[in-house]
C-alpha cells in the first residue's frame, strides 16, 4: 500500500512538472537566438574584407562601426530565422531546447527583438559606412529571411546554394565600406564565402540527415542522397582554387596567403574526392565539416596578415 501511495505521488508530481510553465527567458536565450557562432565567423570575414580594402591604412573608428552594423544586421536575420522556424525547430534534437521551441521566449518578443536589431544595424551601415554597405546589408537580410527561410528552405534543395548569397555579404560589406565601389576584390571575397558555404553545410547535412528528414527540410542529402551530395560538393570546392591565385595575381594579398589558402583548397578538394571511397559516411562528413571550418579561419587569417600594403 505504501509503495502504491509513493508511486501515485511520484506520478502526480511528474504530471504536474510536465504541465508546469517553462522558466522565464534569460539573457543567454536572447544571445542564443542571434546564433553567435554564425555571427563570429562572419565578423571575421567582414573584418578581412575591410582590412584588404584598406591595405593596412585602417580607419579604426569606421572599422568598428562597420563591424557593429554588420553584427546587428546578421543578428537580426538570425533572430527572424529562429522566429519563422520555431515550429520546425521543435522537431530536431539539436534545436528543440532553444528559447522559442521551449516557450522561454515569446514569439512576439522575438519578433520585436529582430526588428529592433535590423533597424539599428541598417542605420549604422547607411549613416557611417556608406550607401553600398547599407544596401548589401539589406540584400543579406532579404535573402536569408525571405528567400532562404520563408521559401527555399521549406521547398527546395537549392536553399543551401541560394542562401549562401547572404552568408557572402559580410566581407563585401566590409570591403565597400572602405572603397565605396564593387570591384574585383569585392567579387573575390564574395566568391570565397559563397563557394565555401554549400559544401560546409552539406557535410553537416550528411551527418544530421535523419534529423532534417524528420523535421521536413528538403536538404540535398535528404532528397537526393549522400552520394549525389558528394558529387555536388566537388565544383564548389574546386572553384575555390582560383580565388587565392587571383588575390595574389591582382595584388590584394601576398605569396604566403597564396601558399596557405591554395594548399588548404587542394587539401579540401582531396578530402572531398576520397569521400566516394569512405566506409563510414558520417565519419567522413565530420572530417569534411571540421576541415571546412579550419579552411575558412586559416584562409582569412592568412589574408589579413598578408594583405598587400597600399
N, C-alpha and C positions, 0 to 999 in steps of 0.2 A: 504493500500500500504506500509506504514512504517513497519507494522508488518511483511509483506511478505519479505521486504528487510532485516529486522532483523533476520528472520527465515533462509533466504538464507545465510546470513553472518555467522550465527551460524552453519549451516550445513557444509558450506565450511571450517570453522575453525576446526570443528570436523573431517572432512575428511582429512585435512592436518595433523592434530595431529595424526590420525591413521596411516598415511603413513610416518610420520617422523621417522628417525632412532632412535634406542634406545640410552639411555645415555651411556657414557663410563663406563667401569668397575671401581669399587672402591676396596680398599683393603679388604673390607668386602666380596666382591664376591669371592676373592681368598681364604679367610678364610672359607667361607661357603662351597665351593666346596670340601674341605677336610673333611667335616662332623665332626665338632668339638665335637658334642655330643657323637659320637661313639668313637672318639679318647680319650676323657676324661675318659669314663668308662673303656676302655681297658688299659689306662695308670695306672689306679688304680689296675687293675688285674696284669699288668706287675710288678708294684711295690710290690704287695703282693707276687708274685712268687719269686722275688729277695730276699725279706725280709725273707720268710720262709726258703729258701735255705741257707741264711746267718746265721740264728739263732741268730740274734741281733749283730753278729760280722760283721758289714757292712763296705765295702769299698765304701765310698760315691762318689768318683770320678767315679768309674766303674758303680755305680748305675745310676748316672746322664747320663753317656754315653749310658747305656742300654736303659734308658727311651727315650733319644733323638733318638737313632737309631730306636727303636720300633715306636715312634711317626711318624718319617719320612716315614717309610715303610707303616704304616697304612694310613697315609695321601695320599701317592702315590696311594695305592689301591683304596681309596675312590674317588680320582680325576679321575682315569681310569673308575671307576663305573659311575660317572657322565658323563664322556665323551661318553661312549658307550650307556648310557641310555637317552641321551639328547632328542631323538625323542619321547620316551615313557613318559618322564617327562612332556612334553607339554600337555599330556592328563589328568594329575592328578592335582587336585586343590592345593594340598599341595606342589607340586614341580614345577608348571608351572612358578612361579615367580623367580626361580633360575637364576643365571647368564647366563648359556648356553641356556636354552629354550627362554629367552627373547632377547638373542643376545648381551647382555652386554659383555659377554666373548666369544671370538672366539675359535672354536674347535681346531685350530692348536696351539693357545697359551696354552690352557688347556692341550693338549697332551704333549707339551714340558715341561710344569709345572709338570705333573705327572711323566714323565721320569726322570726329574731332582731330584725330591723328592725321587724316588725309588733308584736311583743310590747313592745319598747321604746317605740314610738310611742303605743300604746294606754295603757300605764302612765302616760306623761307627760300625755296628754289627760285620762284619768279622774282622776288624782291632783291635777293642778294647774289644769285648765281647765274642769272641771265634767262632770257626767253626760251632758248633751246633746252636748257636744263629743266625748266618747268614743264615744257611740252613733252620731253621724254619721260618725265615723272608721270604725267597723265597717261601716256602710252603704256608704260609699265603697269600702272594700276588697272587700266581698262582691259588689257589683255589678260591679266591674272584673274581679275574678279569676274568680268563679264564673259570673255571668250573662253577662258580655261575653266573657271569654277562653275559658272552657271550653264555653260553649253557643252563644250567638248569633253570635259572630264566625265560627264554622265552619259555621253552618246557615242564617242568615237575613240579609236586607238590613236588618232592624230593629236590627242590632247597634250601628250608629252612634248612633241616636236613644236607645236604652235605655242604652248605655254612657255617654252624656252626663250621666246622673244622677250617676255617680261623679265626673266632672270638675267638677260644680257643687257638690260638697261643701266644698271648701276655704274659700270665702268665708262659707259658712254656719257652718262650724266656728269661724272667726274671730269671727263675729258673736255666736253663742250663748255663746262663752267669756266675753263681757262681759255679755250680757243674761240668760243663763240661761233664755231663753224664745224660742219661734219666733213672731215677729210679722211684720207686713207687710215690714219692712226685710229680714228673712231671706229671705222669699219673692221679693222683687225681686232680691236678689243671686243667689239660686238661678236665677231666670228669665234673668238676663243671661248667666250662664255656660252654662246648659243650652241656650238658644236659639243661642248663638254657635257651639257645637261642631260640630253636623252640617254646616252649610254650609261651615265652615272645613275640615273633614276631607274632605268630598265634593269640594272644589276640588282637594285633593291627590290624591284617588282618581281624578279625571278625568285628571290628569297621569300617574299611575302605573297606569293601568287595566290594561295588559297584564301588568305585574309581578304585580298582585293576581290576575289571571286565571290566570297560570302557577302561582302559589302555591296556588290553590284557594280563595281568600277570596271569598265571595258578597257582595262590596261592591255597593252600589246601581249605580254606573256599569258594573260588570261584568255584572250580571244584567239590569238594566232599560235600560241605555244612557245616553249622555251627555245627550240631550235630556230624558228623564224625570227625570234627576238635577237638571237646571237648574230644572225645574218644582217639584221637591220642596224646593229651596233657598229658594224665594220666601216661603212662610209663616213659616219660621224667622227670616229676616232682617226681614220686615215686622213680626213680633211684637216685635222689639227696639225699635221706635219708641216704644211706650208706657212703656217702662222708665224712661228719663230724665225723662219727663213726670211720672210718678208719684213718682219720687225727689224731684223738685222740689216737687210739689204737697203732699207729706206731710212736707216739711221735713227730709229726710235730706241733701239737697245743695242748692247754690245755683244762681243763674242761669247762671254760667259753665259749670258742669258740664252744665246743660241744653243750652246752645248747642253745646258741643263734642260731646257724645255724640249728641244728636239730629241734628246736622249729619253726623256720621260714619255714623249709621244710614241717613240718607237717601242719602248717597253710596254706601254698600254696596248698598242696595236698587236704586239706579240701575245700578250695575255688574252686579248680578245679572240685571236685566231686559234689558240690552243684550247679555247673553251669548247670547241667541237669534239675534242678528244677527252674531255673531262668525264671522269667516272661518277663524280658527285656534283651535280649542277649547283646545289646550294653552297657547297664549299667554294667552288669556282666563282660563283656570283659574289660571295662575301669578299674574296680576294680582289675581284674587279672593283667592287664598290669602295673598298678601302684604298686601293691604288688610285682611283679617280679623285678621291679627296686629297691625297698626297700630291697628285699631279697638279691640281689647281693651286694648292697652297704654295708648293715649291716654285711653280712657274711664276706666280705673281710676285713672290719674294725676290726671285732672281731678276724679274723685270724691273722692279723698283730699284734694287741695288745696282743694276747695270744699265739704268736709263742713261742715254747719251746727254751730256751737259750741253745746254744751249750756248 
